[in-house]
Amino acid sequence: MAVSMRTPLTRVLGPKTATGMSEGLGLETVGDLLRHYPRRYATRGEQTDLADVEVGDRVTVLAQVRSVTTRPMRNRRGSLTEVVVGDGSGRMKLVFFNHRHAQLKPNAWGMFAGTVGEWRGEKQFAHPDMHLLDGADDDADWARALIPIYPATKDVSSWVIQKSVTLLLGASGGLGELVVDPLPEDIRSRHGLLSLPAALLDIHRPTTMDDVERAAARLKWDEALVLQLTLAARRRAAALEPGIARPRRAGGLLDAVDAALPFDLTEGQREVGEELAAELDRDQPMHRLLQGEVGSGKTVVALRAMAQVVDAGGQAALLAPTEVLAGQHARGIRALLGPLGRAGELDGDADGTRVTLLTGSLKAAAKRQALAEVADGSAGIVIGTHALLQQGVEFADLGLVVVDEQHRFGVEQRDALRAKGNRPPHVLVMTATPIPRTVAMTVYGDLEISTLRQLPSGRGGVSSSVVPATEKPGWVDRAWARLREEVAAGRQAYVVCPRIGDVTGPDDEPEDADGAPAGDDDGRSERRPPLAVLDVAELLRSGPLAGLRLDVLHGRLTPEEKDAAMGAFAAGETQVLVATTVVEVGVDVPNATVMVVMDADRFGVSQLHQLRGRVARGKHPGLCLLVTEAPTASPTGQRLAAVAATSDGFELARLDLETRREGDVLGAAQSGRRSGIRLLSLLEDEELIATARTEATALLATERGLADHPGLAAEVAALATDERADYLEKA
C-alpha cells in the first residue's frame, strides 16, 4: 500500500489505536504522527529522580523492578501485589489488585505509565500501563541508547506511539519515499540544515543527543518559516486592500486638538504621530500596533489620528475592553475637545464633531440617539465596548478603527468592527503590555509596530516594594501607615484584590486576572481563597484605615454605580478605592500615588506592571506595595522581587515570557498541533525566528513567490485553510 504524509492513520494502524490517537491527541494522518515528537528521551539507569513527579501528574517513567510482594487483602477477598521500582535516585510503588504479572521480577527494566497517586505519604501507581524491556531481538528500542518518551494519554501509551512510529519509519521503503521535503535546498544549504527525512528519523530514533539537537534545529525551521510565510502573505495582502486616504487638513480638528493639549508632546509621540499621519494619507489601509510603556501617552497619539480621519470626512471608532475605560475615554476626549466635541449642540462649535459613547448599559432612548448619530455621521468619534460590534450599529463612513488593549480582544472582534466600513478602514491596535521581540514577530507578525518608550515629563515615577506578610507581618502594618501618610498629604490610594467576594461559585472568579504561572504555589498544598474586595474593604474600614473615605469598585456593580465610584474618586471625594483589576488599564487619576496589591502572587508579571501604572500619573512620586504570603526565597517571591526591582516594561515582558508556558503566550489551545508550533520556543529561538522572517520576506518578494516551491506552498495553505492561523493575531 502506498503511504504518504496525508494518508489517514486508519489505513496504517489498527482501528483502536487510530481512534485513540485521533480522539486523545488529535492525530489524524501519517504526517500528524511523524510530527508528534518525543517530549524527552530516557536511558537505562538514567537519573530521572522519581522524587520530582507530583501527585496527580500523568507520567511515563523508565525504572527497574526492585521487589515484588503479593499478599491477601485484609478487608476483602483477593490479593494485592506491590511492586517497588527505582531509577537510581528515587523509588515508587506499583499496586495491582487481583492481578499478578509473571514478568514482573526483580532487576527487570520497564516503562510504567499512569496517574501518580499517594497512599500513606508514599507515591504510587495503581494498575499502571507498562511495557517491559527484556532485551529480546524483536525489541529494537531496548537495544538503542535513547528511548523516546512521547506525550501520551490514558488510552494511547508512549510505547504504543513509539511502535506506531517505528512502523511508519519502515513503511514504503523508508522516509525517503514517504516524505517530500518542503524546504528549498538553498535555504537548507545556507543554514546547514538536515533534510526532512533525516531530521524525522533522528528525532524519533536518535543514537545520541547530538542527533536530537540537529533534528530539532531543522524541524524548528519548518515551523518558523511556515509561520512567517503566513504572516508575510497577510502583510502583502493587507497592502493590496483598497482603502481610502485620510489626509491631514490644515486648520481642522487635529490642529484644534494640538492647540488644546495642556502639555507638550514627547519626541516619541511626535515621531509616531507623523508615522501614523503618513499611513493614513495612503489609500492602502494602515495595519499598525502601537505598544508603549504604561503612561507613555498612547491615547493622545490615537486621538490625533482620529482627529485627522474626522478632518478627512470619515469616522473613527475606539473599542475599549470595559465600560469603565470606555466612559473614561469619552469624558477625557470630550473635556479636551470642549465645544469642538459638541457639534450640533447649543454651545458646540460648528467646525467640530460629536463624541458619542455606545455601551451595552445605555438606556433605550440614549441608545437610539447614539445609533442615529453613528449612522448619520454626525458622530465623528465613536467610543464603545463590545456593543459597537453588534448588529444594528451602522457607520456612515468608518475610516479608522482603534482597538485599546488589544490583548482583551480576538481577531473575530477586530474584524467584526472593520467590516462595518464601506471600504476597509485603517486599523490601529494599542497595548500597554510591552511585547518581546519574538512575540512581536509571531503573535503580531502581520502588523507594523510602533513603540513609545518615553514617558511625559513631570511624572513622579513609581517605587515598588514586596511586603512578605507571613515572614514580616509588621511590614503590613507599616504599609497601611504609609498609605495613611499619603492620604494625610492630600493624595489618594488604590487597594487591589483578586476577587470580589460576598458570594461563592463561578460569579466570584478572579476578575480578568492573568494569575500566577500554573503550578506556581511554592509547595503550599492548600492555599486559602484569594482575598476579596468586599471583605478587605470592611476590614480596612474598621481597622487600619478607619476614618478615611473608602469606596469599592468591581465588575458586579451596575454601570451607574461604577461611574459614580470612579467619578467620586477622580473628584477626590473618595480617598481610598478598593477594587479588582477593573482599574488595571486606562484609569487615570493623577492625584493617586499609592497602590497596595493584596495577594500579589495571584497576578501575572505584566498585570502587576499594568496595575502599578495607575499611580504617579501626576507630579507626585508613587508607591506600589506588593503584599504576599509567598516565601521570599520561593520562585514566586523572586518573581515579585523582580517586578519590584524594575519599572522597565520591556524587561518585565521578557520575565513574563520566561514564567509562562508557550501556549499561554499564544492563547488558549493555540500551541501544539493547531498552530503548527511544537518545538519552536518564543523565548529561546529569537534569532531563528528573525532569520526565518527574513527568508520568508525574500521568498515572497520574488517574481514567482512560492510557485517553484509547491511543498512549502502546501504547508502555508494548510495552516491558513484549516483556520489554524487565527492565533497569530491574539496576544
N, C-alpha and C positions, 0 to 999 in steps of 0.2 A: 504493500500500500504506500503510495506517495504521501509524504508528510511535509508540510510547510509550517511556517510560524503562525499561519492563520487557521490551521487545522484544529477543529474542536477537540477538546480533551476527551469527550465522549467517544471519539473514534479510536483513541490510542490507549485509554486506560479503562479499567473496569468501571461499571456504572456507579457502584457505591463510592469509589474513590473520586471519580469525576464529579459526582454530585456534592460530595463533601468539600472538594476544592472550590466549587462554584459557590455554594451557599455560605461556607465559612470564611473563605479567603478571597472570593471574587475573581478566581482564576477560571477563565473560560477556554482559552486557546493554548496551543503549544508555546506560542510566544509569551503569553502571560506567565506560564510556569517557568520558562527559562529566565524570565526577568524577575522571578521570585527568588531573591538572593539570600544566602545564609546570613543570619544575624551575628554569628560568631563561629569559631572553629574550636573543636575540642581535641585534646591529645591524651593518649593513655598516660595516666599518672600526673596529669596537669594539676596545678594548684588553683582550682576554681573557687575554693573556700565555700563550702556549703553553708557556712555561718552567714553568708551575705544574703541568702534568699529570705524573703519576707513571707509571713503568713498571709494567705490569700492570693499570692502570685501563682500563675500557671507557668511552670518552668520545665525545661528538659536538662537533666544533669547526666554527666558521664561519671560513673563511680564503680568501685569494686565491692563485691559482696564480702563482708567481714564475718557475719554469723547468721545462722538460720535456726529459729526455735519455733516448734509447734506444740501447743498445749490446748487442753479442753477449756472452753469458756465457762466462767463461774456461774453466770446467771441465766444462761440459755444453752440450748443444745448446739453442738457443733464445735469446731476447733478454730483457734486463732493462730495464724502464722506471722511471726515477726521477723523481719529481715533487716539487719543493720548493714548499711552501705557507707563507704567512705571514699574520699578523693585525695587523701594525703594531708588535708588540713582541717577537715570537718567531717561530720557524720550525720546521717539521717536514718530514720526508721521507716520501713515499708510495712504496711499492715494488710493482711489478706484474711477475710472471713470465709471459712469453709472452702478454701481453695488453696491447694498446695501445688507449687511449681517444682517439678522434679529437677529442672535445670538450674534452679537457684541453689548454688553450692558455694561454700567459701572459696575465695580467690577468683570467682568468675567476674568478668567485666561486662557491663551493660549500660544502655541508655534508659533512663527512667523518666517518665513524663507524667505530670499530674498537678493538681492544685495543692499547694502547701497548707497543711493543717497543723494543729497543735494539740497535744494531749499531755496534761500534767507538766507543762512547761517545756516539752520536747517537740521539735518539729517532726512532722511525719507526712508520708503519702499514704492515703487509704486506697487500696486497689489501683495502683498506678498502671498506666500503659508501660510496656517495657520491650526492649529489643536486646537480647543477649548477644554479645560479640564473642564467638568461640574460636575465631581464627581459622574457620573452615575455608576450604579453597573457594567456595562459592560466595564467601563473604568478602568481596573485594574491598569494601570500605574499611574493614578491620585491618587490612594489610597496609593501608595508607597512613602517612604520618599525621594528617589532619582530617578530622571528621567534621563535616559541616552540620551545624545545628540551625534549622530553619524556623522562622515564625510559623507556629502551628496552632491547631485548635484541638478541642476535645475529641472531635471526630476524625481529624486528619493529623497524625503524629509527624514529628520531624523525620523519622526514618521511613515513613510511607512516602513523604515528599522526596526524600533522598533517593529511594529506589525508583520512583517515577521519573525523576530527573535522569538517573542512570540509564533508564530505558530509552529516553529521548536522545541522550548523548550518543547512543549506539544506533539510532534509527537512520534509515535511508543512507547508509554508507558514511555516517558521521556528520558533524556540524557543517562541514564544507558544502555538503549537498542541501542541508536543511536551512541554513542561514544566508541571507543576502545582506552584505554589509552596506548600510545606507551612507556611511561617512565617506566623503570624497577622498580619494587616495592622496591628493596633495595636502589635505589637512592632516591626515594620519601621519604622513611623512614629516611635515613641518613640525609637528608636536611630538613625534616619537611614540605614536600610539600603536597598540596591538590591533590586529584585525578583530572584527566582532566574533567570529567563531573561536579564535584563540582566547579572547577575553572571557567568553561564556564558559569555555572548558576550564580555564584556570580559576574562575570564581566558584565553580561548583565542585571541582576535583583538583584542588591545589596540592602541590608537593611541599611547598614552603610558603611562609607568609609573604615573601617577596613576590611570589606568583599572585597572591591575593591583591597586593598593593598595585601591581602593574595592571591587573584586570580591572580593579576598581577605578583606576585613573582613566582607562578607556571608557568604561561604562558611564562614569560621571559626565564625560564629554558628550555622550549621546543625549543625556538628559538636559545638559546645559544648552547645547546647540539647538535642539528642537524647541526648547522653551524660548530661547532668544530669537529664533526664526519666527515663531508665532507672534512675539511682541513686535519685532521689526516689521512684519507684514501688517500688523494693526496700525503701527505708526504711519506706514506708507499709505494704507487705505484711508486713514483719517486725513492725511494731507491732500487727498484727491476728492474729499467730500465737497460738494458745492455749498458754500455758506454765503453770508452777507457781510461785507466790510462795514465796520462801525468806526469811522474816522473821528478824530478829535475835532471839536468845533470851538474856535476862539469865542470868548465871551459867553459861554454856555454854563451849564450846571457844574461841570468839572472845575472851571475857573472859580465859580462861586464857592464850591466846596473847599478848594485850596485857600481862598481868602478867609473862609470862616474857621479854618483849623486853629485851635488855640495853642498850637505848638508847631515847631519846625519838624519837617520830615527828616528822618535819619537818611544817611547816604544810601544805606541798603534799601530803604523804602523808595527812594527816588529812582535807584537803578532798576529795581523790579518793576516799578510803575512804568518806566519807559519801555521795558521789555514787553509788558502786557499791552501798552498802548500801541506798540508797533504790530503786535499779533492781531489785535482787534481791528486794525486797519486793513487786514488782508481778507480776501474772500474765501479763504480756507478756514474752517473753524479751529479756534485755539483749543488745545487739549493740554492743560498745564496743571501741575501740582505745585502749590505754594506751601512749603514747610518752613517752620520758624520756631525759635525758642518761645516759651511761654512769655507773653507780654511784649513780643517784638513788634507788634503793630500790624498784624496781617489783615485785620478787619478794615483798617483805614486804606490799605492798598486795594482791597476788594471793593470798597465803597467808591474809590476814584475810578476803578474800571467800570463799575455800574453806572456812574455818572456819565462817562464817555459814551456808553451804549445808549443811554437816555438822550444825550445830545444828538445822537445819530438817528433818533426816531424809533429806537427799539425799547424793549422792556428787559429788566433784569430780575431774576428770581434768586433769592437767598434761602437755601434749605438748611435748617438748623435741627439738631437732634432732639431738643426738648423745648417745651413751651416756655420754660423759664428763660432759656437762652434766646429763643425767637422774640419773646417780649422785650428782652433787654436790648437786642439788636434794633428793634423797631423804635424803642424810646430813645436810644442813643443817636440813631440816624436822624430821627425827627428833630431832636434837640439841636443837632449840628446844622441841619439844613434850615431850621426856622421856617420863615414864610415860604422859602423855596421848596419845602416839602409839603406844603398845604395848598397846592394849586387848586383852584375851584372853590376854596373856602373864602369867607368874608375877609380874613386878614392874610390870605395867601398871595403869593407872587405869581402873576400870570405866566412868567417865563420859567417857572419851576415845574415840579411834578408832584405826584402824590405818593406817599409811602403807605402801603396797605399791608396789614397783618392778617394772615389767614391761618387759623389753627382749628383743631377739632373741637375745642370747647366753646367756640363762638356761638352766641345765641342766634336763633334763626334769622332775625331781621338783620343783625350785623353781618352774618354770613352772606345773605343775599346781596347786601350792599358791596361787600368785599369782592364777591364773584363778579358783580356787574362792573366794578372798577377795573378788575383784571381783564375782563372780556372786551371792554370798550377802549382799553389802552390808556385811560386817564391815570391809572396806577403805573408809573414808570418803574418803581422799585417795589417788588412784592416779596415779603418776608413771611416764611411759614415753616411748619413742621411737615410731617408725612401727609398732612391734609392737602398739600399742594399736588400730591401725586394722584389724588382721587379723580374718578370720572366726574365730569361736570365742571372741572377747573379748566377754562379755555383762555388762552392768551391771545391778544390782538397781534402781537409781533414779538415773540420771545427771542431776544438776541444774546443773552448771557445767562448761564446757569452757574451759580456759586454754591458749592457744597461745603458747608462748615463742618469740621471734624469728620473728615471722610471715613475714618475707621468705624464710625457708627452706622454707615450705610453700605449696602451691597450694590453690585453692578446693576441689578434689576431696577433699583430705585433711582439710580442716577439716570439710567436710560429712559425710565418712565417719564422723568421730567424733561429730558432732552426731546422726547417725542412730541411734546406739546408745542414745539416751534414749527412754523410754516416751512422753514429751512433749518438744517442742523445748526443749533446755536453754538456760540463759543462756550467752553466749559473751563471753569477754574475750581479745582478742589483744594481745600486747605486742611492742614493738620498741624497741631501744636505738639504732636509726638514726633520728635526728630527721628529720621529714618536712616539706619545704617546703609552703607553703600550697596551691599548685596541685596538687601530688601528693596531698595530703590530700583535696582536693575531687574528685579523679578516681579514682586508684587505690584509695583508701579511702573513697570518697564515700558508700557505703551504711552506714558505721559512724559512730556518735557518737564524738567524740575527747576524751580527757583527756590532759593534758600535765603531766609532772613536770620542772621546771627546777632546783629547789633540791637541792643535794647535802647529805647529812647533815653535821652539824658534826663537827669533829675530823679531817676528811680533810686530808692534807698538800698536795694539789694536785700537778700534773704540769707540769714544764717540758720543752720539746722543742727539739731542735736537729737540723739537717741535717748529715750528715757526708759531704762530697764526696770519695769515696775516690780518684778519679783525680786531681782537681785538688790535693788536700791530703792525701796518704797519711799524713802524720804525725798527722792527726786520728783516723785509725782506731786507731793505737797508743794515743792518748790515750783513746779510747772504752773500750778494753779495760782500761786502767789505772783509769779512773773506775769501771768495773764492779767491779774488784777492791777498790777502796776501800770501796764499799758492802758487799760481802761481808765485808770485814775488820771492818766496823762491826756485823756480825751480821745484815745484811739478805740478801735473795735477788734473783735476776735471771732474766729470760727472754731468750733469743735466738731470734728468729723467722725462719724461712726459707720461701721459697715452694714448695719441693719436698722430697720425702722422700729421694730418692737411692738408690743401690745397684743399681737396675735401670733399664732404659730401656723406652720404649714407653708404651702407654696407662695401665699401672698406676702410672706415675710422673708423671702430670699434676699440676699445682699443686693442692693440697688446698683446694677450696672458695674459691678466691681470686677476687675481682672482677677483678683485673688492671687495668693502666693503660688509659686510653681507647684504643680501636682506632686503630692508625696512629701512636700517640704514641711514636715511637722516636727523635725528635730527629735524624733523618738518619743514625742508625747503621744501615747496611745489613745488617751481620752481627752480631747480638747473641749473646753466649755463652749457654749454657744457664743457667737460673736456679740460684742456689746451693741446695744440698740439705742437709737436716738431718744426715744421716749423715756427709757429707763435712766439713761445718763443725764438727760435734762432735769429729771426730777431729783436725782441725787445732787446735781450741782446747785439747783435752786435752794435746797435745804442744807447744803454743805459748804464746800469751799468757795462757791460763787454766790452765796446768799446775799441778797440786797442789790444785785446787778439786774439790769433789764435784759432778760433772756427770752428767746423765742426759738421755735423749731421750724425746719424746712425739710420736706421729704416728698417722695413720689405719690403718697396716698392722699395728700391734701388736694382740694379742688383747685382748679386754675385760679379762681378768685383768691383763695387762701394763700396760694403760692405768691401771687402778685402782691398781696398785702404784706406778707412776711418779707419779701425782697425789698419792697418799697420802704418799709419801716427801717430795715437795716441800712439801705442806701441813704436814707434821710438822717441816719444817726439816732433814731428813736430807740432802736434795739442795740444793745451794747455787745451781746454775745449771741451768735447764731449757731445752734446745734443742728447739724444737718447730715444727710447722707451724701453720696457723691453727686447729687443733683447740682452741687456747686463746683463740680470738677472743671468744667470748661466755660469760658466766656463771662462768668460772673465778675463784674468789675466794680469794686467799692474801694476807691483809693485810700480811704481812712482806715481800712482793715490792715492790721500789722502783725497779728498773731494767729497761727493755726496750730491747734492741738489735734493730732490724728490718733484716735484710740484704736487699739488692735492694729497697729500699722503693719504688722506682719501679714495681715489678711489682704493687703493690697499689692498690686504689681509695681515694679520699679517705675515704669512710665506713668502709671496712675498717681503715684506719690509725687512725682515731679509736676504733674498737671495740677494736683491739689495745692502744692506749695506755691504755684504761680498765682494763686488767688490773693496773696498778701504782698505788701510792699509795692503796690501798683501806684503809689503816690510818692511824696518826697521823703517819707519816714522809713527807716530801715525795718525789715520784717524779721520774724522769728517763727520757725516751724519746729514743733516738738513731736517726735515720733514715739508714742508710748507703746510698749510691747512687753509681753511676758516671755518672749523668746530669749534663751540664754545668749549672752553677749558673744560667746565663742562658737555658737552654732552657725550653720550656713545661713539661716535666716537673719541672725544677729549681724553677721558680717555683711549680708546684703543691705540691711538697713544702714549700717555704718557707711557703706559705700555711697548710698543715696545722700546721707548727711554730709559726706566729705566733699561733694562737688555739686555745683549748680549747672554744669555743662550738660545740657540735654542730649547732645550727640554722644558723649561718653557714656551717659546712663542708658541710652538706647542700645548701645553695644552690650552693656551689662545685662539689660533686659533680654537681649537675644541669647546670651550665654545661659540664662537661667530658665529659658522656656524651651519646650520641645519644638522641633521643626514644624509639626502640624499646628501648634498653637500660633506660630507666626503667620502661616499661610491661611489659617482659618479652619473651622470645623470641617473634618472629612476632606481636607484639601491636600494632605500629604499622602504618599503611597500611590496606589495604582491609578486613582482618579486623576492626579496631577501629573503623573509620569515621573515624579521625584521619589526615588528610593534610596539612592546613595549620596546624592548631592547635598552638601551642607551649606546653608546660607552663612554660617559662622566661619567655617574652615576653608571654603573654596572660593573666596572672594576673587582672587586673581584669575582662577579658571573661568568663572562666570564673566568677568570683564573681557577676557580673551575671546570667549565664545560669542559675546555680544559683538565684538569687532568682526569676527569671522562671519557672523550672520548678516551684519550690515553689508559687508563686502559681497557676499553671495547674492543678495537680493539686488545689489546695485548693478550687477552685470546685465547685459542686454537680454540674456535668456533666463536669468534668475535661476530657478530650480529645475528648469526644463531638462537639463542634462543630468540631473540627479534624482531620478524617479523614486528611489528608495527613501531618500530624505524628504522629498515632497509628500510621500505617502505617510510618513511619520507625523509631519506637521498637519496634514489633512485629518489624520485620525485624532489628534489632540483637539482640533477645532470642531470637527463634525460630531464628536461624541460629547460635546458640551462639557469637556473637561478643562477648559481654559478660563472659566469664569473666575477662578480663584486668583488669577493674575491681577485682577482689579480690586481685590479685597485685602485689607490690611490684616 
